[in-house]
Amino acid sequence: MSAYGNVVGGKLKLKGKALDVKAGGIKKKKKERTHHEQNLAMVETQKSSTNDSESDPKLTGEAENGGTEAQQSVYEDHRTAAEKKYEEQRDQLDVRRLARLATKSHRQRIEDFNQYLANLSEHYDIPKVGPG
């Protein structure tokens, strides 16, 4: 007897009614709108009403302070002090790294790399072992 003698062949038969995908299939429940989305919708309506009444940003002073108070409240920063400090440090490191890379030309980088390779010990050298 073979090890596969008791295997049942054919396609897999599932219990229950088959789903008709073309007729709609399974309907997902809609998620409830969160409080944040409702606030955004309210801010949008306020912004559109203020834009209708005051169209010139120079007259309203929006150009000096970067927008209306409603727009600024949407972009509140919810990061912790540690997260802010981390972002600042990362930005400073990026600026330093880019400044260091920008000072060298491609030719200088190639020369430095060749010098680095020349100073490396050869990996295929046979180290001397013993007195001979």
Beta strands, then each sheet from edge to edge (+ up, - down):
end
